[in-house]
């Protein structure tokens, strides 16, 4: 699977990217769909077809609608009002009310019919139009049966929503039930197998309905939570589990999943609650790192990373006159002949002075990139590689005896950087810091060097694709550069007809035409974002590399050979 395709998710559907006006239209559409749409379709059909034979039944049809359809509408309004007020009260109790939460909550509860239910409704309405147009009574019977079945199921769902769902939490408490969620393990390394588990303890499920748990997990996990449990779980403890498709580095705070009741036909889905949040921490792995050729510099220093090449016995030898009791094997005969007296070679020494190195990770990206979900999905794997180089350097320098401090930009104006001294036995804390790394548009290079001591060296690990800030001209550093142009993924797989393919099990909601169309649109948007990132950062990466080389400071370019990162200046 392409690295960026995971951002689509199996379904690619949600309210996050919808404008408020579009969501309002959806609310109005689903709010009047059941009651007014049949009359609207019938009225349009009557204006175009001869319906004199059925015009006399208009009064009976209105009375039928008043007796059966109006109660459905009233139940729907009551149910939506009660559930939305309960959700608002819960949000206020937590001290926060998310932006546009009211509209999103109304839409979630007003959308009762599933895609199958909508298909049955529109199919029955099409049969009504054809029966009126061609005076085909059999089609009218089919339409009546379809609409009657749909309205009965929807009415049952509305009753359930009004009298059962409203007291869902109270019923859970009275039965000693609960809905729990965890990840096993909750802390893992990148690439490890992780299982997501939902624990259902005596959850009330009415007969004739299923309990559905659904959530689109963060895009990088490439996994959709989707579980169905029958009414048998009402008296049992059940664990529903699935393995995550992918576990890349990062901190994942996963919000509550959508819990709903669905009828056995799959025509309706009544939202019950938002429950069972979870957290997952994926730590970056340590990879080997090797230093290649020394960089050409215009400064007298060899470079802060030269310690990677120097062995402990590479120090210069020192000599003194021979004294009785010295080891004769250490006599330096050539020097003794030149000097005219015996000279003894002293044992090799290792410098005891530890250099202080500030190892900074540059995660700066412009606002248009760092605030775009699609652009961040395109650049996610590149950041993973950058973090791996950063941690590999920290381990290599520490093992050589250097005093290393990791510096991570946070993007928070109040606390722009987070620092961690690399001491023996604290490597789990290094990786925890690396797991929190993210692209951000606020903290730049000059803030990473604030408070730099006179005897402290600065090493910057960067994949920069934008020019250095103007106040960085006086900055002295060793640069470790990951070329972003080679880290960007290839084109998103698929074509404009990809949405017609049924990639999921038969009967799955994701096989629907409309859902497939939305998934194809999300794929197209992601490919457009990838092309935009290529235009913005592709050439910028090459320009940044040239700018850093021109500074005359030690410059190392990162390449990969299998799992090993190579630093050199080709």
C-alpha positions as CSV (number, residue, x, y, z in Angstrom):
1,X,0.0,0.0,0.0
2,X,1.2,3.5,-0.8
3,X,2.5,5.4,2.2
4,X,-0.1,8.1,1.7
5,X,-3.0,5.9,0.9
6,X,-3.5,5.1,4.6
7,X,-4.7,8.7,5.1
8,X,-7.8,7.8,3.1
9,X,-9.0,5.2,5.5
10,X,-11.3,2.4,4.4
11,X,-14.1,4.8,4.1
12,X,-12.9,8.4,4.0
13,X,-16.1,9.8,5.4
14,X,-16.6,12.3,8.2
15,X,-17.7,15.8,9.2
16,X,-14.2,17.2,9.9
17,X,-13.7,18.7,6.4
18,X,-17.3,19.6,5.8
19,X,-18.3,23.3,5.9
20,X,-21.0,24.3,8.3
21,X,-23.4,25.2,5.5
22,X,-23.0,21.7,4.0
23,X,-23.6,20.0,7.3
24,X,-26.7,22.2,7.8
25,X,-28.0,21.1,4.4
26,X,-27.4,17.5,5.4
27,X,-29.4,18.0,8.6
28,X,-32.3,19.5,6.7
29,X,-32.2,16.7,4.1
30,X,-32.3,13.9,6.7
31,X,-34.8,15.8,8.9
32,X,-37.6,16.0,6.2
33,X,-36.6,13.0,4.2
34,X,-39.1,10.5,5.6
35,X,-42.2,12.7,5.8
36,X,-42.1,15.2,3.0
37,X,-39.9,13.5,0.3
38,X,-42.6,10.9,-0.7
39,X,-45.2,13.7,-1.2
40,X,-42.7,15.9,-3.1
41,X,-41.8,13.0,-5.5
42,X,-45.5,12.1,-5.9
43,X,-46.4,15.7,-6.6
44,X,-43.7,16.1,-9.2
45,X,-44.8,12.8,-10.8
46,X,-48.4,13.9,-10.8
47,X,-47.5,17.2,-12.6
48,X,-46.0,15.2,-15.4
49,X,-48.3,12.2,-15.6
50,X,-52.0,11.5,-15.8
51,X,-53.2,10.6,-12.3
52,X,-56.9,11.3,-12.5
53,X,-57.6,7.7,-11.4
54,X,-55.8,8.1,-8.1
55,X,-56.6,11.7,-7.4
56,X,-59.7,10.7,-5.5
57,X,-57.5,8.9,-2.9
58,X,-55.6,12.1,-2.0
59,X,-57.7,12.6,1.2
60,X,-57.2,9.1,2.4
61,X,-53.5,9.4,1.7
62,X,-53.2,12.6,3.8
63,X,-55.1,11.0,6.7
64,X,-52.9,8.0,6.5
65,X,-49.8,10.2,6.6
66,X,-51.2,12.2,9.6
67,X,-51.8,8.9,11.4
68,X,-48.6,7.1,10.7
69,X,-45.9,9.5,9.3
70,X,-46.5,12.5,11.6
71,X,-45.8,10.4,14.8
72,X,-42.6,9.3,13.3
73,X,-41.6,12.9,12.7
74,X,-42.6,13.8,16.3
75,X,-40.6,10.9,17.7
76,X,-37.6,11.9,15.6
77,X,-37.7,15.5,16.9
78,X,-38.1,14.4,20.5
79,X,-35.3,11.9,20.3
80,X,-32.9,14.3,18.7
81,X,-33.6,17.1,21.2
82,X,-33.1,14.8,24.2
83,X,-29.9,13.2,23.0
84,X,-28.3,16.5,21.8
85,X,-29.1,18.1,25.2
86,X,-27.6,15.2,27.0
87,X,-24.4,15.4,24.9
88,X,-24.1,19.2,25.5
89,X,-24.5,18.7,29.2
90,X,-21.7,16.1,29.2
91,X,-19.4,18.4,27.2
92,X,-20.1,21.3,29.6
93,X,-19.4,19.0,32.6
94,X,-16.0,18.3,31.1
95,X,-15.4,22.1,30.9
96,X,-15.2,22.3,27.1
97,X,-17.7,22.7,24.2
98,X,-16.1,21.8,20.9
99,X,-16.5,24.2,18.0
100,X,-19.6,23.4,15.9
101,X,-20.3,20.6,18.3
102,X,-24.1,21.3,18.3
103,X,-24.4,21.1,14.5
104,X,-22.3,17.9,14.4
105,X,-24.3,16.3,17.2
106,X,-27.6,17.1,15.5
107,X,-26.4,15.6,12.2
108,X,-25.2,12.5,13.9
109,X,-28.6,11.9,15.5
110,X,-30.8,13.0,12.6
111,X,-29.1,10.6,10.2
112,X,-31.1,7.5,11.1
113,X,-31.1,5.7,7.8
114,X,-28.1,3.9,6.5
115,X,-27.0,3.8,2.9
116,X,-29.1,0.6,2.5
117,X,-32.1,2.4,3.9
118,X,-31.6,5.3,1.6
119,X,-31.3,2.9,-1.3
120,X,-34.6,1.3,-0.4
121,X,-36.3,4.7,0.0
122,X,-35.2,6.0,-3.4
123,X,-35.9,2.7,-5.1
124,X,-39.5,2.7,-3.7
125,X,-40.0,6.3,-4.8
126,X,-38.7,5.5,-8.3
127,X,-41.3,2.7,-8.4
128,X,-44.0,5.2,-7.4
129,X,-43.0,7.5,-10.3
130,X,-42.9,4.7,-12.8
131,X,-46.3,3.3,-11.6
132,X,-47.9,6.7,-12.0
133,X,-46.3,7.4,-15.4
134,X,-47.0,4.0,-17.0
135,X,-50.1,3.1,-14.9
136,X,-48.3,-0.1,-13.8
137,X,-50.1,-1.3,-10.6
138,X,-47.5,-4.0,-9.8
139,X,-44.9,-1.3,-9.4
140,X,-47.2,0.6,-7.1
141,X,-47.5,-2.5,-4.9
142,X,-43.8,-2.9,-4.8
143,X,-43.4,0.7,-3.8
144,X,-46.0,0.4,-1.0
145,X,-44.3,-2.7,0.4
146,X,-40.9,-1.1,0.3
147,X,-42.0,2.2,1.9
148,X,-44.1,0.3,4.5
149,X,-41.2,-1.9,5.5
150,X,-38.9,1.1,5.7
151,X,-41.3,3.2,7.8
152,X,-42.0,0.3,10.2
153,X,-38.3,-0.2,10.8
154,X,-37.6,3.5,11.1
155,X,-40.5,3.9,13.6
156,X,-39.1,1.0,15.7
157,X,-35.7,2.7,15.6
158,X,-37.3,6.0,16.7
159,X,-39.1,4.4,19.6
160,X,-35.9,2.7,20.6
161,X,-34.0,5.9,20.3
162,X,-36.6,7.8,22.5
163,X,-37.2,5.3,25.3
164,X,-34.1,3.2,25.4
165,X,-31.1,5.1,24.1
166,X,-31.9,8.1,26.3
167,X,-31.4,5.9,29.3
168,X,-28.5,3.9,27.9
169,X,-26.0,5.0,30.5
170,X,-28.5,4.4,33.3
171,X,-29.2,0.9,32.0
172,X,-25.5,0.2,31.9
173,X,-25.1,1.3,35.5
174,X,-28.2,-0.6,36.7
175,X,-27.0,-3.9,35.1
176,X,-23.4,-3.5,36.1
177,X,-22.4,-3.1,32.5
178,X,-19.6,-1.1,30.8
179,X,-17.9,-0.5,27.5
180,X,-14.1,-0.5,27.8
181,X,-11.3,-0.1,25.3
182,X,-7.5,-0.7,25.4
183,X,-4.6,-1.4,23.1
184,X,-2.3,-4.4,23.7
185,X,0.4,-3.4,24.2
186,X,-0.3,0.3,25.0
187,X,3.4,1.2,24.5
188,X,5.2,-0.5,21.6
189,X,8.0,0.1,19.1
190,X,7.3,1.1,15.5
191,X,6.3,-1.9,13.4
192,X,5.2,-4.1,16.4
193,X,1.9,-5.9,16.3
194,X,-0.8,-4.1,18.3
195,X,-4.3,-5.4,19.0
196,X,-7.3,-3.1,19.7
197,X,-9.8,-4.5,22.1
198,X,-13.3,-3.5,23.1
199,X,-14.7,-5.0,26.3
200,X,-18.5,-5.2,26.5
201,X,-19.8,-6.1,30.0
202,X,-23.6,-6.7,30.0
203,X,-24.3,-4.0,27.5
204,X,-28.1,-3.7,26.8
205,X,-29.0,-4.6,23.2
206,X,-32.8,-4.9,22.5
207,X,-34.0,-8.0,20.6
208,X,-34.1,-7.5,16.8
209,X,-31.1,-5.1,16.9
210,X,-27.3,-5.3,16.8
211,X,-24.8,-3.1,18.6
212,X,-22.4,-1.5,16.2
213,X,-19.1,0.1,17.2
214,X,-17.5,2.2,14.5
215,X,-14.6,4.7,14.3
216,X,-12.0,5.8,11.8
217,X,-8.7,5.6,13.6
218,X,-5.9,8.1,12.9
219,X,-5.0,8.0,9.3
220,X,-1.4,6.7,9.8
221,X,-2.7,3.5,11.5
222,X,-4.6,2.6,8.3
223,X,-7.3,0.9,10.4
224,X,-11.0,1.3,10.8
225,X,-12.7,0.1,14.0
226,X,-15.8,-1.8,13.0
227,X,-17.5,-4.3,15.3
228,X,-21.0,-5.8,15.5
229,X,-22.5,-7.6,18.4
230,X,-25.9,-9.2,18.7
231,X,-28.4,-9.0,21.6
232,X,-26.7,-12.0,23.2
233,X,-24.1,-9.7,24.7
234,X,-26.7,-8.3,27.0
235,X,-26.0,-11.1,29.5
236,X,-22.4,-11.7,28.8
237,X,-18.9,-10.3,28.9
238,X,-17.5,-10.1,25.3
239,X,-14.2,-8.9,24.0
240,X,-14.1,-7.7,20.4
241,X,-10.6,-7.4,19.0
242,X,-8.7,-6.7,15.8
243,X,-5.0,-6.1,14.9
244,X,-4.0,-2.7,13.7
245,X,-2.8,-2.7,10.1
246,X,0.2,-0.4,10.7
247,X,2.0,1.0,13.8
248,X,4.2,4.0,12.8
249,X,5.9,6.2,15.4
250,X,3.7,8.7,17.2
251,X,1.4,9.5,20.1
252,X,-2.2,8.6,19.3
253,X,-5.0,10.0,21.5
254,X,-8.0,8.3,20.1
255,X,-11.4,9.8,20.9
256,X,-14.5,7.9,21.8
257,X,-16.0,5.5,19.3
258,X,-19.5,5.8,17.9
259,X,-21.8,3.2,19.5
260,X,-25.2,2.7,17.7
261,X,-28.1,0.3,17.4
262,X,-28.8,-1.2,14.0
263,X,-31.8,-3.2,12.9
264,X,-31.2,-6.7,11.5
265,X,-31.9,-5.5,7.9
266,X,-29.2,-2.8,8.2
267,X,-31.7,-0.1,7.1
268,X,-31.4,2.2,10.2
269,X,-28.7,3.0,12.6
270,X,-29.6,4.9,15.8
271,X,-26.7,6.6,17.6
272,X,-26.4,5.5,21.2
273,X,-23.4,7.2,22.6
274,X,-19.8,8.3,22.1
275,X,-17.8,6.0,24.4
276,X,-14.5,4.2,25.0
277,X,-11.5,6.5,24.3
278,X,-8.0,5.1,24.1
279,X,-4.3,6.0,23.9
280,X,-1.5,4.4,22.0
281,X,2.2,5.3,22.2
282,X,4.5,4.0,19.4
283,X,8.2,4.6,20.1
284,X,10.8,5.0,17.3
285,X,13.4,2.3,16.9
286,X,17.1,2.8,17.2
287,X,18.9,2.2,13.9
288,X,22.7,1.9,13.3
289,X,24.5,5.0,11.9
290,X,27.8,5.3,10.2
291,X,30.0,8.2,9.2
292,X,31.3,8.4,5.7
293,X,33.8,10.9,4.2
294,X,34.7,14.0,6.2
295,X,32.9,17.1,5.0
296,X,34.9,19.9,3.3
297,X,34.7,23.0,5.6
298,X,36.2,26.5,5.6
299,X,36.6,26.5,9.4
300,X,39.5,25.1,11.4
301,X,37.4,22.7,13.4
302,X,37.1,19.2,12.2
303,X,33.4,19.0,13.1
304,X,31.3,18.0,16.1
305,X,30.6,14.6,14.7
306,X,34.3,13.6,14.1
307,X,34.1,11.6,17.3
308,X,32.1,9.0,15.4
309,X,35.2,8.1,13.4
310,X,37.9,8.4,16.1
311,X,38.7,5.2,18.0
312,X,39.7,5.3,21.7
313,X,43.3,4.5,20.8
314,X,43.7,7.1,18.2
315,X,45.3,9.7,20.6
316,X,48.9,10.9,19.9
317,X,51.6,9.0,21.8
318,X,53.7,10.8,24.5
319,X,57.3,10.0,25.5
320,X,59.7,10.4,28.5
321,X,63.1,9.2,29.6
322,X,63.5,5.6,30.6
323,X,63.5,4.9,34.3
324,X,64.4,1.7,36.1
325,X,61.4,-0.6,36.3
326,X,59.7,0.6,33.1
327,X,58.5,-2.0,30.7
328,X,61.2,-2.6,28.2
329,X,58.6,-3.5,25.6
330,X,57.6,0.2,25.5
331,X,61.1,1.4,24.5
332,X,60.9,3.5,21.3
333,X,64.3,2.6,19.7
334,X,64.3,5.0,16.8
335,X,63.6,8.0,19.0
336,X,66.2,6.8,21.5
337,X,68.8,6.7,18.8
338,X,68.0,10.2,17.7
339,X,67.9,11.6,21.2
340,X,70.9,9.7,22.5
341,X,69.2,8.2,25.5
342,X,66.4,5.7,26.1
343,X,62.8,6.9,25.5
344,X,59.7,5.1,26.7
345,X,56.4,5.3,25.0
346,X,53.6,6.2,27.4
347,X,50.4,4.2,27.3
348,X,47.7,5.4,25.0
349,X,45.3,7.8,26.6
350,X,41.7,8.8,25.9
351,X,40.7,12.4,26.3
352,X,38.9,12.9,29.6
353,X,37.2,16.2,28.5
354,X,33.7,15.5,27.3
355,X,32.4,17.8,24.7
356,X,29.0,19.2,25.2
357,X,26.7,18.7,22.2
358,X,23.3,20.1,21.8
359,X,21.5,17.8,19.3
360,X,18.5,19.7,17.9
361,X,15.7,18.4,15.7
362,X,14.5,20.9,13.2
363,X,10.7,20.2,12.5
364,X,9.8,23.6,11.1
365,X,7.4,23.7,8.1
366,X,5.5,26.6,6.7
367,X,1.9,27.2,7.9
368,X,0.4,26.0,4.6
369,X,2.0,22.6,5.2
370,X,2.1,22.2,8.9
371,X,-1.6,23.0,9.3
372,X,-2.9,20.8,6.4
373,X,-3.9,17.2,7.4
374,X,-3.3,15.9,3.8
375,X,0.1,17.6,3.7
376,X,1.1,16.1,7.1
377,X,0.0,12.7,5.9
378,X,2.4,13.1,2.9
379,X,5.3,14.1,5.1
380,X,4.7,11.7,8.0
381,X,7.2,9.0,7.0
382,X,9.9,11.6,6.3
383,X,9.5,12.8,9.9
384,X,9.9,9.3,11.2
385,X,13.2,8.9,9.3
386,X,14.4,12.3,10.6
387,X,13.6,11.2,14.2
388,X,15.5,7.9,13.7
389,X,18.6,9.8,12.5
390,X,18.3,12.1,15.5
391,X,18.2,9.3,18.1
392,X,20.8,7.2,16.3
393,X,23.2,10.2,16.5
394,X,22.4,10.7,20.2
395,X,23.2,7.1,21.0
396,X,26.4,7.1,18.9
397,X,27.7,10.3,20.5
398,X,26.8,9.2,24.0
399,X,28.6,5.8,23.6
400,X,31.7,7.8,22.5
401,X,31.7,9.7,25.7
402,X,30.1,13.0,24.6
403,X,27.7,14.9,26.8
404,X,24.6,15.1,24.7
405,X,21.4,17.1,25.2
406,X,18.4,16.4,22.9
407,X,16.3,19.5,21.9
408,X,12.9,19.1,20.5
409,X,10.8,22.0,19.2
410,X,7.2,22.0,20.5
411,X,5.6,24.8,18.5
412,X,4.2,26.2,21.7
413,X,5.0,29.9,22.1
414,X,5.0,29.6,25.9
415,X,7.5,26.7,25.8
416,X,9.1,26.5,22.4
417,X,11.6,23.7,23.1
418,X,11.8,20.6,25.2
419,X,15.3,19.4,26.3
420,X,16.5,16.1,27.7
421,X,20.0,15.2,28.9
422,X,21.2,11.9,27.5
423,X,22.4,9.9,30.5
424,X,23.1,6.2,30.8
425,X,20.0,4.1,31.2
426,X,17.6,6.9,30.0
427,X,17.2,5.7,26.4
428,X,13.4,5.0,26.9
429,X,13.0,8.7,27.7
430,X,14.8,9.6,24.5
431,X,12.4,7.5,22.5
432,X,9.5,8.9,24.4
433,X,10.7,12.4,23.3
434,X,11.0,11.2,19.7
435,X,7.5,9.8,19.7
436,X,6.2,13.3,20.4
437,X,8.0,14.9,17.5
438,X,5.6,16.6,15.0
439,X,5.9,19.1,12.2
440,X,5.1,22.6,13.4
441,X,5.2,26.2,12.0
442,X,6.2,28.2,15.1
443,X,9.6,27.2,16.6
444,X,12.5,27.9,14.2
445,X,16.3,27.4,14.3
446,X,17.2,30.5,16.3
447,X,15.0,29.3,19.2
448,X,16.7,25.9,19.2
449,X,20.1,27.7,19.9
450,X,18.9,30.0,22.6
451,X,21.1,29.8,25.7
452,X,23.9,27.9,23.8
453,X,27.0,27.9,26.0
454,X,30.4,29.0,24.8
455,X,31.8,25.5,25.2
456,X,28.7,23.8,23.7
457,X,28.5,22.6,20.2
458,X,25.2,22.7,18.2
459,X,24.3,19.9,15.8
460,X,21.1,20.3,13.8
461,X,19.3,17.3,12.3
462,X,17.0,18.8,9.6
463,X,15.1,18.0,6.4
464,X,14.6,21.7,5.8
465,X,12.9,22.8,2.6
466,X,12.5,26.5,3.3
467,X,15.2,29.2,3.6
468,X,17.0,29.8,6.9
469,X,15.5,32.7,9.0
470,X,17.3,36.0,8.6
471,X,18.6,35.9,12.2
472,X,20.3,32.6,11.6
473,X,23.3,34.1,9.8
474,X,25.3,34.2,13.0
475,X,24.4,30.6,13.9
476,X,27.3,28.2,14.0
477,X,26.4,24.6,13.8
478,X,27.1,21.2,12.3
479,X,24.3,20.2,9.8
480,X,22.9,16.7,9.3
481,X,20.6,17.0,6.3
482,X,18.0,14.5,5.2
483,X,17.0,15.4,1.6
484,X,13.2,15.7,1.7
485,X,13.0,15.5,-2.1
486,X,13.9,11.8,-1.9
487,X,11.6,11.1,1.1
488,X,8.3,12.2,-0.5
489,X,6.1,9.2,-1.5
490,X,5.1,8.3,-5.0
491,X,1.7,8.9,-6.6
492,X,-1.4,7.7,-4.8
493,X,-2.5,4.3,-6.3
494,X,-5.8,4.0,-8.1
495,X,-7.6,5.8,-10.9
496,X,-10.9,7.7,-11.4
497,X,-12.9,4.5,-11.5
498,X,-11.3,2.9,-8.4
499,X,-14.4,3.7,-6.4
500,X,-16.4,1.2,-8.5
501,X,-14.4,-1.7,-7.1
502,X,-15.8,-3.6,-4.1
503,X,-12.7,-4.1,-2.0
504,X,-14.5,-5.1,1.2
505,X,-16.5,-8.2,2.2
506,X,-20.0,-8.7,0.5
507,X,-22.6,-6.6,2.2
508,X,-20.2,-4.2,3.8
509,X,-21.3,-0.6,3.9
510,X,-17.9,0.5,2.4
511,X,-19.0,-1.2,-0.9
512,X,-21.7,1.4,-1.4
513,X,-21.5,3.5,-4.5
514,X,-21.7,6.8,-2.7
515,X,-19.1,5.7,0.0
516,X,-16.8,4.5,-2.8
517,X,-17.2,7.9,-4.6
518,X,-16.3,9.7,-1.4
519,X,-13.3,7.5,-1.0
520,X,-12.2,8.2,-4.6
521,X,-12.6,11.9,-4.0
522,X,-10.5,11.7,-0.8
523,X,-7.9,9.8,-2.9
524,X,-7.9,12.5,-5.5
525,X,-7.6,15.3,-2.8
526,X,-4.6,13.4,-1.2
527,X,-2.9,13.1,-4.6
528,X,-3.4,16.9,-5.2
529,X,-2.0,17.5,-1.7
530,X,1.1,15.4,-2.6
531,X,1.6,17.3,-5.8
532,X,1.3,20.6,-4.0
533,X,3.8,19.5,-1.4
534,X,6.2,18.4,-4.2
535,X,5.9,21.8,-5.7
536,X,6.4,23.7,-2.4
537,X,9.1,21.5,-0.8
538,X,10.7,19.5,-3.6
539,X,12.7,22.3,-5.1
540,X,13.0,24.0,-1.7
541,X,14.8,21.0,-0.4
542,X,17.5,21.3,-3.0
543,X,17.8,25.0,-2.4
544,X,18.1,24.5,1.3
545,X,20.8,21.9,0.8
546,X,22.8,24.4,-1.4
547,X,22.3,27.1,1.2
548,X,23.6,25.0,4.1
549,X,26.6,23.8,2.0
550,X,27.5,27.4,1.1
551,X,27.8,28.4,4.8
552,X,31.2,26.6,5.0
553,X,30.2,24.7,8.2
554,X,30.4,20.9,8.7
555,X,27.6,19.4,6.5
556,X,26.6,15.8,6.4
557,X,24.0,14.4,4.0
558,X,21.9,11.4,5.1
559,X,21.4,8.4,2.9
560,X,20.3,4.8,3.7
561,X,21.7,1.4,3.2
562,X,19.1,-1.1,4.5
563,X,18.5,-0.2,8.1
564,X,21.7,1.8,8.5
565,X,21.8,5.5,8.1
566,X,25.0,6.8,6.4
567,X,26.3,10.3,7.0
568,X,28.6,11.7,4.3
569,X,29.4,14.6,2.0
570,X,29.3,13.2,-1.5
